[in-house]
């Protein structure tokens, strides 16, 4: 396999990247994920010389488009992302792109794809489609011998809608691809701040020594969105917040926060430790689901001063829908490191602001010798994943003057200011490059995914059995009031409630 060696300079150090030549095939090539996320990510990699010079990107779709028409179509979609895209550089980038009209369910169409691909180099198939198409795509690729040893396949979430359907999809894909060829993607794992979370834990004695039940009283993990379902009503109503966010993103972040120190950065070593966390989660029962899981759905309200519709008034959403747009729960990990420490997870749409953060609350001092003071933020580590990537450590310091009054202060690490990187990789860019390099560390292994589905399935079954309606919350707030009650029972509050 040909490799293209380039040299880049980062913080004064010379680094060399070995970039494999590959044919990257994007199923669902005219869909939003490809045009708004994947192509802009590959464009960023291209303009920073992080793609092999002979890389080819093959977009597959059912629309009848020429290459030129696809370039224009995808450019119009891409410029709506936050990436700054130059039309001139996009034209150069498009020299790597080819569009082929294919019906993913029609076996006859795959002969054209097979004749186009170079099977002497790495062939990557990114399935940016509904999970219902995973089976016919794998089967049809195999019929034309495209599931060869140099092939890799990327599967988008949600992989199934419950444990059984997930197992069926995984089993079918495994008939045609080996486990080390399968990349189950979770774009949150590609975020720089998530990588820094591991560095903070396992690269510093200061934090790792305190990272246990003896010193930590509670942990909050939040992924909040201010957007609603937008144009994804039909997809979202079959999915909901539990499947869309909690079963994957939130549980993966939980694993990284709670995992034991791995003995190396090897992919399976890290994934072994994450699996142990999922297997150590206290099983949910119908009673614990009713007591410790909150299901919510947004109603009409305002975001940034502008009125927004209720979920049931969104396009392609049934008026009687019980699909949740918000979920919050209390989880417990039954092992020696974390026994007794509550983990609070939540995610929702049309919330007050867009953010993703992890809040580590350390225990209070055992004996207070200073006068009583407001110290809600003391002994708290806040790791912000988005919109900005920061780490803040709150503690108490003496207020200047002739009293002994303490006030909360914080140390602030802003990654953008600290490192001043010329190029900030987005999650999808990092993960796509890892697929090209054959690096599986940031991808979910089959047994991890199975353990996650197994843990959340009692929630799905309880909601279905009891036909539980979601609690309504006004758009632009932080969700149903019962989500605050969940923590209040333990004498706690969500982080933003202390501001």
Backbone torsions as a table, in degrees:
resi	resn	phi	psi	omega
1	UNK	NA	129.7	-178.9
2	UNK	-72.6	141.0	175.2
3	UNK	-122.3	149.8	-178.1
4	UNK	-116.8	110.8	-176.9
5	UNK	-92.4	124.6	174.8
6	UNK	-124.9	156.6	178.9
7	UNK	-117.3	129.0	177.4
8	UNK	-122.8	159.0	-178.8
9	UNK	-117.7	122.1	-179.0
10	UNK	-129.7	121.4	179.5
11	UNK	50.2	38.5	175.7
12	UNK	83.4	-2.9	-178.4
13	UNK	-107.5	139.8	178.8
14	UNK	-85.6	128.2	179.3
15	UNK	-125.0	144.9	179.2
16	UNK	-118.3	132.4	178.4
17	UNK	-112.2	133.3	172.6
18	UNK	-97.3	108.3	-173.9
19	UNK	-104.9	117.6	-178.3
20	UNK	-76.6	142.2	172.6
21	UNK	-71.5	138.1	-177.1
22	UNK	-152.8	154.8	166.7
23	UNK	-105.8	115.4	-176.3
24	UNK	-103.8	112.5	-175.1
25	UNK	-102.1	122.3	-176.9
26	UNK	-108.3	99.9	172.6
27	UNK	-72.0	146.7	-174.0
28	UNK	73.1	37.8	-170.0
29	UNK	-64.1	-19.8	178.4
30	UNK	-101.9	5.3	-179.4
31	UNK	-80.4	170.4	-176.4
32	UNK	-63.5	-40.2	-177.4
33	UNK	-61.0	-45.0	-179.4
34	UNK	-67.3	-49.1	-172.2
35	UNK	-77.7	-29.7	-177.0
36	UNK	-99.0	-19.9	-176.1
37	UNK	-121.7	-57.2	-170.9
38	UNK	-70.4	-47.6	179.7
39	UNK	-65.8	-42.9	173.8
40	UNK	-60.3	-35.6	177.8
41	UNK	-66.0	-43.1	178.0
42	UNK	-68.4	-33.8	175.1
43	UNK	-61.0	-44.4	178.0
44	UNK	-61.8	-41.9	177.8
45	UNK	-63.1	-39.1	-179.0
46	UNK	-64.8	-48.3	-175.3
47	UNK	-71.6	-14.7	176.9
48	UNK	-106.3	20.2	174.3
49	UNK	59.4	36.4	179.3
50	UNK	-106.1	15.6	173.3
51	UNK	-122.0	143.4	175.2
52	UNK	-58.6	144.5	-175.7
53	UNK	-62.0	-24.2	-179.3
54	UNK	-104.6	17.3	175.6
55	UNK	-60.3	139.6	172.8
56	UNK	-123.4	137.2	178.2
57	UNK	-114.1	117.4	-177.0
58	UNK	-111.6	111.1	178.9
59	UNK	-93.0	129.2	-179.6
60	UNK	-112.6	135.5	178.7
61	UNK	-159.2	170.1	-178.2
62	UNK	-90.8	-12.0	179.5
63	UNK	-74.1	145.8	-180.0
64	UNK	-88.2	91.2	-176.5
65	UNK	-127.1	146.0	168.1
66	UNK	-81.7	169.3	176.2
67	UNK	-57.4	-45.1	-177.9
68	UNK	-62.3	-42.7	179.2
69	UNK	-65.0	-37.2	178.0
70	UNK	-68.1	-39.0	178.2
71	UNK	-57.5	-45.9	-178.8
72	UNK	-66.9	-44.8	-180.0
73	UNK	-59.4	-47.6	-177.3
74	UNK	-72.0	-32.7	177.5
75	UNK	-64.7	-44.5	-179.9
76	UNK	-60.7	-36.0	177.7
77	UNK	-72.9	-42.2	-173.5
78	UNK	-67.9	-34.5	-176.7
79	UNK	-68.4	-12.4	176.8
80	UNK	-82.7	-6.9	175.9
81	UNK	-82.1	176.0	-178.2
82	UNK	-78.7	-7.9	179.3
83	UNK	-70.2	139.2	173.1
84	UNK	-84.5	114.5	-174.2
85	UNK	-116.7	124.2	176.6
86	UNK	-86.8	130.8	179.7
87	UNK	-63.4	-33.8	179.1
88	UNK	-68.1	-45.4	179.2
89	UNK	-68.8	-32.4	177.3
90	UNK	-63.4	-39.7	177.5
91	UNK	-60.7	-41.3	177.8
92	UNK	-66.6	-41.5	178.2
93	UNK	-61.3	-38.4	-177.0
94	UNK	-67.3	-12.0	174.8
95	UNK	-66.0	-18.0	177.2
96	UNK	-86.4	-14.4	-167.7
97	UNK	-100.1	139.1	173.6
98	UNK	-132.2	141.1	178.9
99	UNK	-111.7	133.1	177.8
100	UNK	-128.5	128.7	176.7
101	UNK	-78.3	121.1	-177.8
102	UNK	-145.2	138.1	168.2
103	UNK	-94.2	113.4	-173.2
104	UNK	-59.7	-21.8	-178.2
105	UNK	-95.8	-1.3	-178.8
106	UNK	-100.8	108.7	-177.5
107	UNK	-58.3	-31.6	-176.6
108	UNK	-64.8	-26.4	-177.4
109	UNK	-73.1	-17.5	-173.7
110	UNK	-77.9	-16.8	175.9
111	UNK	-64.1	-37.4	177.7
112	UNK	-63.5	-42.9	178.1
113	UNK	-64.3	-43.0	-179.1
114	UNK	-62.0	-37.7	-179.9
115	UNK	-71.9	-20.6	-177.0
116	UNK	-88.6	-32.4	-173.7
117	UNK	-78.3	150.8	173.7
118	UNK	-99.4	100.9	-175.6
119	UNK	-78.8	1.9	174.4
120	UNK	-82.0	-13.3	178.0
121	UNK	-114.9	175.1	179.4
122	UNK	-64.7	126.4	173.6
123	UNK	-105.7	122.1	-178.0
124	UNK	-114.9	125.0	179.0
125	UNK	-110.6	111.6	179.8
126	UNK	-98.8	113.4	-175.8
127	UNK	-90.5	80.3	177.5
128	UNK	-88.3	61.1	-175.8
129	UNK	-136.8	175.6	171.7
130	UNK	-64.2	144.4	179.6
131	UNK	-57.1	-23.0	179.3
132	UNK	-64.9	-18.9	-179.9
133	UNK	-92.2	-8.3	-177.5
134	UNK	-59.7	-42.5	-177.0
135	UNK	-64.7	-53.8	179.8
136	UNK	-63.0	-32.6	179.4
137	UNK	-65.4	-48.1	179.6
138	UNK	-61.3	-43.5	-178.8
139	UNK	-63.4	-43.6	-178.1
140	UNK	-72.5	-33.8	174.3
141	UNK	-62.1	-41.5	-178.7
142	UNK	-66.3	-34.4	-178.3
143	UNK	-62.4	-26.6	178.4
144	UNK	-110.3	21.7	173.6
145	UNK	60.9	35.4	177.4
146	UNK	-95.1	3.7	174.5
147	UNK	-98.1	45.4	-175.5
148	UNK	-78.6	178.9	-173.3
149	UNK	-64.5	-25.5	-179.1
150	UNK	-93.9	10.2	-179.1
151	UNK	-92.3	148.0	173.6
152	UNK	-134.2	146.9	-178.3
153	UNK	-127.9	133.8	-178.7
154	UNK	-110.0	124.9	-177.9
155	UNK	-109.2	126.8	177.9
156	UNK	-86.5	150.9	174.4
157	UNK	-83.0	162.4	-3.2
158	UNK	-79.7	135.7	-179.5
159	UNK	-90.3	87.9	-175.2
160	UNK	91.1	177.1	179.9
161	UNK	-118.7	-5.1	174.1
162	UNK	-161.6	-176.9	-176.7
163	UNK	-61.1	-44.0	-177.0
164	UNK	-63.7	-48.4	-178.6
165	UNK	-66.6	-35.5	176.5
166	UNK	-63.9	-44.7	178.1
167	UNK	-61.9	-38.9	-179.9
168	UNK	-64.4	-43.8	179.3
169	UNK	-65.0	-47.3	-179.7
170	UNK	-61.1	-40.3	-179.6
171	UNK	-65.4	-40.0	-179.4
172	UNK	-67.8	-44.8	178.5
173	UNK	-61.8	-37.2	-179.2
174	UNK	-66.5	-18.2	175.7
175	UNK	-68.8	-21.0	-173.4
176	UNK	-120.5	-19.6	-179.4
177	UNK	-135.1	141.7	176.2
178	UNK	-75.1	160.8	-177.2
179	UNK	-58.7	-37.0	-179.4
180	UNK	-77.4	1.6	172.8
181	UNK	-102.0	-6.7	-172.9
182	UNK	-103.5	125.5	-178.4
183	UNK	-118.2	99.7	177.9
184	UNK	-87.9	112.7	-166.7
185	UNK	-92.2	139.0	170.1
186	UNK	-134.5	104.2	-168.7
187	UNK	-65.0	-18.4	177.1
188	UNK	-65.0	-29.3	-179.4
189	UNK	-71.4	-14.0	177.7
190	UNK	-89.0	-5.2	-178.8
191	UNK	-70.3	139.1	-178.4
192	UNK	-58.8	-37.6	-177.7
193	UNK	-67.8	-29.8	176.2
194	UNK	-68.7	-38.8	175.9
195	UNK	-65.2	-36.9	178.5
196	UNK	-69.1	-27.3	175.8
197	UNK	-60.5	-43.4	177.0
198	UNK	-66.1	-38.8	179.5
199	UNK	-64.7	-41.6	178.7
200	UNK	-60.8	-44.5	-177.2
201	UNK	-70.1	-51.4	-167.9
202	UNK	-100.7	1.1	178.3
203	UNK	-112.0	-0.2	-175.2
204	UNK	-137.3	121.0	177.6
205	UNK	-59.9	-35.4	-177.0
206	UNK	-51.7	-48.5	-175.4
207	UNK	-87.1	-41.5	-175.3
208	UNK	-61.4	-34.3	179.7
209	UNK	-65.9	-26.8	-178.0
210	UNK	-98.2	-2.8	-169.7
211	UNK	-84.9	68.9	-175.9
212	UNK	-165.9	170.5	-172.5
213	UNK	-62.3	-26.5	-179.1
214	UNK	-65.1	-23.7	-174.2
215	UNK	-122.6	-13.2	-177.9
216	UNK	-111.9	131.8	-178.0
217	UNK	-96.8	-31.8	179.5
218	UNK	-163.9	161.3	178.6
219	UNK	-137.6	135.5	175.9
220	UNK	-117.5	137.1	174.4
221	UNK	-128.5	120.3	-175.0
222	UNK	-126.9	133.4	166.9
223	UNK	-125.5	106.2	-175.8
224	UNK	-114.0	141.3	177.4
225	UNK	-124.0	139.2	175.0
226	UNK	-89.5	-13.4	177.6
227	UNK	-80.7	157.4	172.4
228	UNK	-93.5	-152.0	-178.5
229	UNK	-81.9	-9.2	178.5
230	UNK	54.7	-126.4	-177.5
231	UNK	-93.7	10.1	-174.4
232	UNK	-99.9	25.2	-174.4
233	UNK	-57.7	-43.7	-177.9
234	UNK	-63.9	-45.0	177.7
235	UNK	-65.9	-48.7	-172.0
236	UNK	-65.1	-35.1	-176.1
237	UNK	-67.2	-20.7	176.8
238	UNK	-91.5	-3.8	-172.8
239	UNK	-116.5	-66.5	-179.6
240	UNK	81.1	167.3	-174.3
241	UNK	-64.7	-33.7	-178.3
242	UNK	-61.6	-49.8	-179.0
243	UNK	-77.3	-35.5	-173.9
244	UNK	-75.0	-33.0	-172.6
245	UNK	-126.2	-45.7	-171.9
246	UNK	-73.6	-45.4	-175.3
247	UNK	-62.6	-23.0	-178.0
248	UNK	-117.8	-73.9	-173.2
249	UNK	-56.2	-54.4	-174.8
250	UNK	-66.2	-41.3	180.0
251	UNK	-70.0	-31.9	176.2
252	UNK	-67.1	-40.9	176.1
253	UNK	-64.9	-39.8	176.2
254	UNK	-58.0	-43.1	-179.8
255	UNK	-61.1	-43.6	-177.9
256	UNK	-67.9	-37.4	177.7
257	UNK	-66.1	-40.0	-168.0
258	UNK	-100.9	-11.4	-173.3
259	UNK	-64.4	154.9	173.6
260	UNK	-74.3	155.2	178.5
261	UNK	-60.3	124.3	176.4
262	UNK	-75.4	155.8	-179.5
263	UNK	-82.7	-9.0	175.4
264	UNK	-159.5	176.0	177.6
265	UNK	-93.7	12.8	176.0
266	UNK	-57.6	142.3	-174.3
267	UNK	-55.7	-50.9	-176.4
268	UNK	-72.5	-27.8	176.1
269	UNK	-62.6	-46.2	179.0
270	UNK	-67.1	-42.7	-177.7
271	UNK	-70.5	-28.1	172.8
272	UNK	-60.9	-43.2	-178.9
273	UNK	-69.2	-37.5	176.9
274	UNK	-64.6	-39.4	179.1
275	UNK	-61.6	-39.0	179.7
276	UNK	-61.1	-35.8	178.1
277	UNK	-64.5	-48.3	-179.2
278	UNK	-61.2	-38.2	179.7
279	UNK	-73.1	-19.0	-179.5
280	UNK	-92.1	-5.7	178.5
281	UNK	-62.8	134.2	178.4
282	UNK	-62.2	123.2	-177.4
283	UNK	-58.3	144.3	178.8
284	UNK	-90.7	140.1	174.4
285	UNK	-115.1	172.5	177.4
286	UNK	-58.7	-40.6	179.5
287	UNK	-64.7	-44.3	-178.4
288	UNK	-70.7	-30.1	174.7
289	UNK	-64.1	-44.7	-179.6
290	UNK	-65.2	-33.5	-176.1
291	UNK	-89.2	-30.8	-167.9
292	UNK	-122.8	7.8	178.2
293	UNK	-125.7	128.7	-179.5
294	UNK	-109.8	127.9	177.9
295	UNK	-112.9	124.0	-176.3
296	UNK	-130.5	162.1	176.8
297	UNK	-145.2	133.7	-175.8
298	UNK	-77.6	143.8	172.5
299	UNK	-111.9	-178.9	-176.4
300	UNK	-58.8	146.7	179.7
301	UNK	-171.9	-148.3	-178.9
302	UNK	-139.9	139.4	174.9
303	UNK	-123.8	123.7	-176.9
304	UNK	52.8	38.4	176.8
305	UNK	79.3	1.9	-178.9
306	UNK	-110.4	135.2	-178.4
307	UNK	-66.3	142.2	176.5
308	UNK	-131.0	153.2	-175.2
309	UNK	-81.6	162.0	173.2
310	UNK	-70.4	159.1	-179.8
311	UNK	-58.2	-43.8	-176.4
312	UNK	-70.1	-8.5	176.4
313	UNK	-100.6	3.1	178.5
314	UNK	-74.8	157.9	-179.9
315	UNK	-62.2	134.7	176.5
316	UNK	65.5	25.2	175.3
317	UNK	-115.1	126.4	178.6
318	UNK	-62.4	145.4	-177.5
319	UNK	-67.8	-21.9	-179.7
320	UNK	-104.7	22.1	-174.9
321	UNK	-66.3	136.5	173.2
322	UNK	-103.1	8.6	-178.6
323	UNK	-60.5	132.5	-178.7
324	UNK	-83.8	136.9	172.8
325	UNK	-106.9	1.7	-179.7
326	UNK	-146.2	139.3	173.3
327	UNK	-144.6	137.6	175.3
328	UNK	-140.3	144.9	179.6
329	UNK	-155.6	163.8	174.6
330	UNK	-108.9	126.9	179.9
331	UNK	-121.0	155.4	176.9
332	UNK	-132.8	143.3	179.0
333	UNK	-110.9	121.9	-174.9
334	UNK	-95.6	75.7	172.1
335	UNK	-145.1	176.2	-173.4
336	UNK	-67.1	-30.1	-178.0
337	UNK	-74.7	-36.2	-167.5
338	UNK	-120.4	0.0	-177.2
339	UNK	-53.5	126.3	178.6
340	UNK	91.9	-8.8	179.2
341	UNK	-92.8	118.9	178.4
342	UNK	-77.7	137.0	173.4
343	UNK	-110.8	122.7	-179.8
344	UNK	-108.3	120.3	-178.5
345	UNK	-115.2	141.9	176.1
346	UNK	-156.2	151.6	175.4
347	UNK	-155.5	147.1	179.8
348	UNK	-166.2	164.6	176.8
349	UNK	-108.1	157.1	-177.3
350	UNK	53.5	42.6	173.8
351	UNK	-90.6	-178.3	-170.4
352	UNK	-65.2	-34.5	178.2
353	UNK	-154.1	165.5	177.3
354	UNK	-90.2	121.6	176.3
355	UNK	-162.3	157.0	170.3
356	UNK	-136.5	125.0	-176.4
357	UNK	-152.7	157.0	175.6
358	UNK	-121.9	127.3	-178.0
359	UNK	-115.8	115.5	177.8
360	UNK	-101.3	113.8	179.4
361	UNK	-99.6	111.2	177.0
362	UNK	-80.6	157.6	-178.2
363	UNK	-69.2	153.7	178.8
364	UNK	-73.5	161.9	177.4
365	UNK	-65.6	149.4	-175.3
366	UNK	-74.7	-23.8	-177.1
367	UNK	-142.6	118.8	-177.1
368	UNK	-93.6	121.9	178.5
369	UNK	-105.6	-11.5	177.6
370	UNK	-94.1	157.1	178.5
371	UNK	-56.1	149.4	-179.8
372	UNK	-58.3	137.4	-178.9
373	UNK	-149.3	161.9	177.1
374	UNK	-71.7	117.3	-176.2
375	UNK	-136.6	37.3	-177.7
376	UNK	-57.2	-29.2	-176.4
377	UNK	-96.4	0.4	-176.9
378	UNK	-68.8	151.3	175.5
379	UNK	55.1	45.3	-175.7
380	UNK	-132.6	129.9	176.6
381	UNK	-109.4	122.7	-178.2
382	UNK	-116.2	117.5	179.2
383	UNK	-107.4	108.3	-176.9
384	UNK	-95.1	124.5	-179.3
385	UNK	-94.7	-32.6	177.4
386	UNK	-159.2	154.4	5.1
387	UNK	-75.2	-35.2	174.0
388	UNK	-97.7	156.8	-178.9
389	UNK	-106.6	108.2	-176.5
390	UNK	-141.0	161.5	170.5
391	UNK	-129.3	126.3	180.0
392	UNK	-125.2	130.1	177.9
393	UNK	-112.4	114.1	-178.2
394	UNK	-95.8	136.3	174.8
395	UNK	-152.0	176.8	-177.7
396	UNK	-100.6	140.8	176.1
397	UNK	-136.5	155.2	-178.8
398	UNK	-71.4	132.4	176.7
399	UNK	-73.3	135.8	179.7
400	UNK	-56.7	140.8	179.6
401	UNK	134.0	-172.3	-175.0
402	UNK	-97.3	22.2	174.5
403	UNK	-115.4	170.6	177.0
404	UNK	-104.2	26.9	-178.5
405	UNK	-72.3	136.6	179.4
406	UNK	-102.8	148.4	177.0
407	UNK	-134.4	147.2	178.4
408	UNK	-71.6	134.6	174.6
409	UNK	-132.7	171.6	-178.9
410	UNK	-149.3	152.0	168.9
411	UNK	-94.6	135.0	-172.7
412	UNK	-124.4	121.2	174.0
413	UNK	-110.3	110.2	176.0
414	UNK	-100.8	111.4	-174.3
415	UNK	-61.7	-36.2	-179.1
416	UNK	-65.0	-41.7	-179.8
417	UNK	-76.1	-36.8	-175.3
418	UNK	-69.1	-46.8	-173.6
419	UNK	-97.3	-23.5	176.9
420	UNK	47.4	48.6	-178.6
421	UNK	-68.8	139.6	178.4
422	UNK	-68.1	-31.9	-178.3
423	UNK	-132.2	121.1	179.8
424	UNK	-101.9	112.6	-179.6
425	UNK	-71.9	133.6	171.6
426	UNK	-83.7	166.9	-176.0
427	UNK	-57.0	-47.8	-177.6
428	UNK	-66.1	-35.6	178.8
429	UNK	-63.4	-47.4	179.4
430	UNK	-59.0	-44.2	-175.8
431	UNK	-71.4	-38.1	177.2
432	UNK	-63.4	-40.1	177.3
433	UNK	-66.4	-35.1	177.1
434	UNK	-66.3	-36.6	176.1
435	UNK	-62.6	-45.4	179.7
436	UNK	-60.8	-37.9	-179.7
437	UNK	-80.8	-11.3	-178.4
438	UNK	78.3	27.8	-177.7
439	UNK	-99.8	115.1	-172.4
440	UNK	-95.4	-1.1	-171.6
441	UNK	-53.9	-42.5	-173.4
442	UNK	-93.3	16.9	179.1
443	UNK	-116.6	153.9	-171.8
444	UNK	-86.5	127.7	177.9
445	UNK	-79.5	158.6	-175.3
446	UNK	-58.8	-43.8	-177.8
447	UNK	-69.5	-28.9	172.9
448	UNK	-62.1	-48.7	-177.5
449	UNK	-63.6	-39.5	179.0
450	UNK	-63.6	-42.1	179.5
451	UNK	-65.0	-37.8	178.8
452	UNK	-65.4	-45.9	178.6
453	UNK	-63.0	-40.5	-179.1
454	UNK	-60.7	-37.0	-177.7
455	UNK	-74.0	-38.2	-176.5
456	UNK	-84.7	-13.9	-174.8
457	UNK	-59.9	-36.4	176.0
458	UNK	-58.7	-29.3	176.9
459	UNK	-67.4	-48.4	179.3
460	UNK	-58.4	-46.0	-176.8
461	UNK	-66.9	-39.1	-179.8
462	UNK	-67.2	-45.4	178.6
463	UNK	-59.8	-41.4	-178.6
464	UNK	-69.7	-44.9	-177.3
465	UNK	-61.5	-44.6	-175.6
466	UNK	-93.8	-2.5	-179.6
467	UNK	51.1	49.6	-174.5
468	UNK	-73.3	123.2	176.3
469	UNK	-77.1	142.9	177.7
470	UNK	-71.2	150.7	173.6
471	UNK	-75.3	130.4	-179.4
472	UNK	-79.2	142.1	174.2
473	UNK	-135.9	147.2	-178.4
474	UNK	-73.4	130.8	176.6
475	UNK	-56.8	138.7	-178.7
476	UNK	94.7	-0.5	175.0
477	UNK	-105.5	-170.6	-179.6
478	UNK	-99.5	21.9	176.0
479	UNK	105.7	-174.4	-178.1
480	UNK	-63.0	149.4	179.1
481	UNK	-62.2	-26.1	179.5
482	UNK	-64.9	-21.9	176.6
483	UNK	-67.7	-34.8	176.1
484	UNK	-73.1	-36.1	178.2
485	UNK	-62.5	-34.2	179.9
486	UNK	-54.5	-42.0	178.9
487	UNK	-84.0	-34.5	-177.3
488	UNK	-60.6	-31.6	177.4
489	UNK	-59.2	-28.0	179.3
490	UNK	-99.4	11.6	-179.5
491	UNK	72.9	26.1	-176.5
492	UNK	-122.6	172.5	177.7
493	UNK	-141.1	153.3	171.0
494	UNK	-63.7	152.4	-172.7
495	UNK	-54.3	-46.6	-174.7
496	UNK	-68.2	-20.5	179.7
497	UNK	-72.5	-12.0	178.8
498	UNK	-94.5	-6.3	-176.6
499	UNK	-70.8	NA	NA
